[in-house]
């Protein structure tokens, strides 16, 4: 999901009688009331449809759909609905995300977003998950601004420790996230609880719906992924499927976690030190692709330079912060090793 301020604009429209709000893109007659049979397990077994929800509010948006907070009038719960367009989205992606969420459901009390239900109509697939009302994105706390304040420092330590342990737990369960970044980590205000969200690219045991595509957010991608993109975009080369299969996606996640922790401590993603450079070459936050050859060449040169030096300038400061975290030993240097064989949590 894109980093942006939450929109207050609802995707529901209020009928003049004020009794109920209906989602404006769905006719009540068009609802199929059909749920994929497999998704009745590891979630709420109740069959959902659009008529059950009211008081909706858009809270996020992605390439293939939007995310809403909505109230289930029957269960009396506030939930999150990810509405994925059938024109823009892929059933392979939807099934992959459902498979991962259902698999993780028994372990979602800590670190992981809890799955609730799935339904569809003629235009959209709807994935329903818990609503984390008292959580915000980890970056928005901006604790890096005042680390002389012990309360801020302790909150930051709690967040980093839990983000680190959370990914270890996800990996221990055999799941790779593939889009680790601050926007996809929600944190309670005091930092004692965190949740990884948006498992749209995730897969189990490295078995992904798409085996010949790089997925994720560009500025958090690992060097081995950027190298493949460079071959595709700059040299226009065909990359065999076995090259993608050789990617260790666990190591890809670890690199992204390193960038995320760097950002939480320094206040900027490593690429942000270039100021407006990224936007100057036509790259926007959240992009997973670069469309022009020149933009990719510029980005690749920058990445090759920066990835080798990302810990050099700030290594002492960052490691001094991480060394103060008790109970776990966390090293940014280990997470940002260029060679994935040397990269570990």
N, C-alpha and C positions, 0 to 999 in steps of 0.2 A: 504494500500500500504506500501511496505517496505521503511524504511528510508535508502536512499542511494543517491549517487550523480546521478543527471540526466544523462542518457545516451545520447550521441550525435548520436549514431548509429540509422539510420532510418530503419523502417520496410518496406519502399518503395524501389523499385529498379529503377534506372534510365535507360531508354532505350537509345540506342546509338544516336538516333536522337535528344535527349535533349529537345524534345518538351513537354514531360509530364513524370511524375513519377507515377508508378502504384504500389499498394500494392503487395508485392511479394507472398503473400499466397493466392491471389485471381485471378482467371482467369476472364477476363471481361465477358466471356460467361457464367460464373457460377453465376453471380450476379442475384438474383431473382427479384430485383426491387420491393420487396414486403415489405410493412410496416404494422405492426399490426394496424388495423383500429382504434382502440381506441387511439392510440398514435398520431393521427392527431390533437388532441385538446391539449390545453395548451402547445404549442410548435410551431415550424416552420411547417406549413402545407405542405410545399414542400416535395415531395418524393426524398429521397437521395439514391445515390448508390456510389460505390467506385470510379467510373470514375470521380466524381465531385471533388475529393481531390488530392492535390499534396503537395510537400514540407513537407513531414512528418518527425517527429523526436520523438523517444521514450522518454517519460518523467517519466514513472513509470511502475511498474510491480507488479502483485498480483498472488495469487495461481491459478486462472483460466483464466488469460489473461494479456494483456498489455495495457498501456495507451499511446496515441500519441497526439502530437500537429500536426495539419494538416491544410492546406489552402483550403477553398472551392472556387474553381475557378468560380462557378456560382454566389454565393452570395458575393464573395470578402471578406470573413470573415476568420480569424484564429480561429479555434475551437479545442476542445479536443474530441478525439474519444477513448472510452473504448471498446476494442475488446475482447470479452469473448468467449473462445473456447467452442464449442458445445460438445466436448469430455470431457472437464474438468469441465465446468460450469453446471448450472442447470436452466432450464426454469422457475422454481418456483422462484429462486433468481432474475432472470432477470425481470420477471413480477412484483415482489415485488419492486425492485429498480425503475422501470419505474413508477409504481403506486405512489410511494412516491415523485419522482421528478416532475411528472405531478401535483400532488396535491400541492406541494410547489411552483410551477412555478409562480403563481400570487404574491407570497410574497418574491421573490428572490432578490429584489433590495438591501436589506441589509441582511447580515449574512449568506445567503444560496446560494449555487451554482445554477445557472440557467440552466434549461433543454432546449435543442434545438430540438433534433430529435432522431429517432430510425430507423435502417434498419438492414437487415441481408442477409447473403448468405448461401451457403451450409455448411460452416465450422464455421462461427462466427456470434454472435450477436453484433451489434454496437450501443452503447449508446453515443449520441453526446451532449456535454454540452458547455457552454461558456469557453473561454480561458482567464485566469486571468494572463496576461503577466507581470504585474507589482506587482504581489503578490509572496511571498515566504512562506515557512512553518514557523510557529511561532517560533519554537525552533531555527531555523537557524539564527535568529537575534542576539542571544546570548547577550541580553541586561543585563543579570544578572552579567556579568563580570565587569561592571563599573557603579554601581548605584550611585556613588558619582557625576557622570555627570548628571546634571539636565535634559538635552535633552534625554539621555538614560532612565532616571527614568520616565519621562513623557510619553515616547513611550511605556514603559513597562506597565504603569498605563492604557494607552489607550487600549492596547491589552487585558489586563486582564479584564477590564471593558466590552469591546465589546465581548470577548469570553463568559463571564458570561451572558451578556444580550442576546447574540445570542442563547445560549442554552435555556434560559428562553423563548425566542420567539418561538423556535422550539417546545418546550414542550407545550407552549400555543396553538399552532396549532394542538396539538394532536399527534405529531410525536416523536418517540424515535429513537435516532441515533444508539446506540449500539456499536459504535467503536470510542468514543471520545478520542482523543490523539493529541499531537502537530502536528504530521504528517498530520492529517486530518483537520487542521485549517490553512488556508492561510491568510497572513496579508500583507497589503500595507506597504511600508517602514516606514511611520510615525506612523503606528499603529492605525490610525483613522478609518480604514475599515478592517473588517475581513470577511472571508467566510468559513463556514463549507462545507467540500467536502466529497466525498466517502460515499454515502448513500446505499451502497451495503447490509448492514445488517439492515437497518432502517425499521420501520413499523409504521403503523398508528393505534392509539388507542390500543396499545399492541397486535394488531392482526398481527401476523407474519407468513411468509410462513412456517417456521419450528417451531413447538410448543414444541419440545422435544430435543432441542439442545442449548448449550451455544455458543453464538457468540461473537466475539470481539478479542481484543489483550490481551494476558495473563496478562502482568504486569500492565494493567489498569483495570482488572476485579475486581468487588466488592466481599467482603467476602462471600456473599450468593451464588455467582456463583462458587467461588473456592471450597466451601463446597460440591457443587453438583459434580464438577469435581473430587474431592477427593473420593467421594463415587463410582464414575464410574471407576476410574483408579486404586485406591489403593485397595478398598474393592471389586471391580468387581461387584458391586450391580446394579440391574436394578432400575432405577429411574422412578417412574410413571409420566405420562404426567401432572398430576395435580400439581406436585411439580414445574415443569417449569411454569405452568400457574399462580402459586402463586407468581412468581417473579414480583416485581414492577420494570419494566424496566426503568421508569423515575428515580428511585432511583439508579439504576445501572449507568445510564448516569451521575448522580450527583457525584457519587464516582469517576468515570473516570475524570470528570472535576476537582475535587479536586486534583488528582494526576497530571493532566496537569498544573494546576496553580502552584502547588508545584515545578514542573519541570521548569517552566518559571522563578520562583523566585530564586530557589536554583541552577539551572543549571544541576540538575541530577534528574532522576526518583528515588523515594525512594529505589527501589531495587538496584540502582547503587551504593549505599553506601557499598554494599557487594563486590565491585570490580569485579573480574572475577568469582565470585561464580556462577552466573547464567549460564555462558558458561561452567563452570566446570561440572555442572550436566546436560549438554546437552540441555539447553534452549537458543534459539536464539530470538533476537528482532523480534517482529511481529508475533511470534507463538501464535496460539490459542489452541493448544493441546500439551500435553506431552505424549509421546508414551510409556515410560517405567514406571513401577511401582516404582522403586527406585527413579527415577528423580522426580516423582510426590510426593513421600513421603518427599524428601528433600525440594522440593519447598513448600509443604504444611506446614511443620514445620517452615520454614523461614517466610512464609506469616502470619501464626498465631501469630508469635512473632512480626513481623514488623507492621502488621496492627493495633495492639493495641498501638504501640509506635510511629506511623508515625508522629504525631504532637508534641510529647513530647519534643524532642531535639530542634526542630526548631520553636515551637509554638510562642514564644515571638517575634522572628525575623520576621517570616512570617506574623503574625498578625499585627506587627508594619508597615510592608510594605502595607498590605491591608487596614489598617486604614487610610492611606494617600490618598486613592482613593476617589475622591469626587463624589457626586451624587448617588452612590449606596453603600450599606453596604454589604461587602463580608467577610465571615468567613470560613476559611479552616476547622475549627473544626466542623462546621455544615455540611459541605460536606463530611467529612470523619468519620462520626459516624458509628460505627460498626453495630449497629442495624438500618436497613433501615427506621424504623418508626421514628427515631430521625434525619434522614438525609434530609436536604432540602437546597434550594437555598436562 
